[in-house]
Amino acid sequence: QVQLIESGGGLVQAGGSLRLSCAASGRTFSNYVMGWFRRAPGKEREFVAAISRSGDTTYYADSVRGRFTISRDNAKNTVYLQMNSLKTEDTAVYFCAADRRTTVPLQSRSYDHWGQGTQVTVSS
């Protein structure tokens, strides 16, 4: 079992940057693949980015590729999402998720553990 707590959300103007953090509990953080998802008002949760257990492999949604970077520091039990060149359509609640598997899932249903989310609002 792993517990996740997101932080770093806030209000930023379009074109700005924000870094989200996801702190995980437990001693086996490196055994979990990690993902970031988001839910905009009136929409369902969508995939944003994911990273393998070692951090060697990353995946991105087409809508954020080239602007967002997912990374992890297993020594700190933390996953990050660096968000650059933010757009108004990036406004959403961002969730981190974890799953104990060897492959990196891109579907929300594949993740067993979820944080409570952090709000990101991008203004024009």
N, C-alpha and C positions, 0 to 999 in steps of 0.2 A: 504494500500500500504506500502511495506517495501523495502528499498534499502540496498543492500549488497555489501560490499567491502572486498575482500580477501587480505591477506598479509602473509608474512613469507616464501614465496618460495625462491628458490635459488639453488646453486650447492652444492652437497654433494657426498662424496664417498660411494660406496656400503658398507653396514654394518653400516652406520651412521644414524643419527636421524635429524628430522626436525619437527617443530611445525607450522602448519598453523592456522591462525586466520581469522574469518569472523565477521566483525563488522556490525551490523544491525541498521538501523534508526527506529524511531517510539517508541511509548509508549506501544505497545502491542506485544513485542517480544515473550513473553511467550505463546502467542496464536498460534505460528507457529511451526510446525514440521520442522526440519532442516535436510538437507542431504549434503553429499559431493559426487561429481562426478568428473571424470577425462576424458580427451581426449588426447590420444597419437597421434603422427603424423601418418596420414593415416588411423586412426581408428575412429570409432564413440564413442560418449560419453558413459561411462559406470559407473554403480553404484559402490560406494566405501563404504560408511557408512551412517547411518541415526540415528536420535535420536528423541525421543518423546518430547512433549512440556515441561514436567516436568524434563526430563533427566533420568527418571527411566528405560527406555527401549532403548536399542541400537541394531543396526543391522549392519552386516558387509558382504562384499563380501568374498567369500571363499579365494580369492587371497591375502587378507590383514588381515584376521582374525588371531589374536594372535600377530600381528605386529603393527597394527594401533589402536588407541583409539579415539573415538569421545566423546566430552564432551561439556557442555554448562554452561554458567554463565548468568542466566537471569538478574541478577542485573547489569551486565555490557553489556547486549545486544550483547553477543559474543558467537560464537561457535568455538570450536577448533578441530583440527585433529592432534594428536600426532602420528608421523610416525617414527617407530623404525625399525632397521634391514632392511634398505632400499635396494632394488634391482634395477638393471638397468631397469628392466621392469616396475618399478614404474614411470619412466620418463614420464611426461605428464603435461598438463595444468590442474590445479585443480580448480573446481568451487564449491562454496557453493550455496545452493538453499533452498527456504522456501516455505511452503504452509500452508494455514490456514484451517486445518482439524484436526479431533480428532485421526485418524489413521495415521500410519507412512508409507507413500508410498515408494516403492523401485524402481519405474520406473521414469525416467526423465520427461516423459510427464505429470506426476501427479503434478509436481511442477510449480507454476505460477511465481515465482520470482527468479532471478538468478543474481549472481555477474559476474564480467568480467573475473575472473580467475587469478591465479598466477602460474607461471612456476616453476616446480620442475624438476631438472635434476640430475640424479644419474649416476655417472661415475664409471668405473671399475678401 
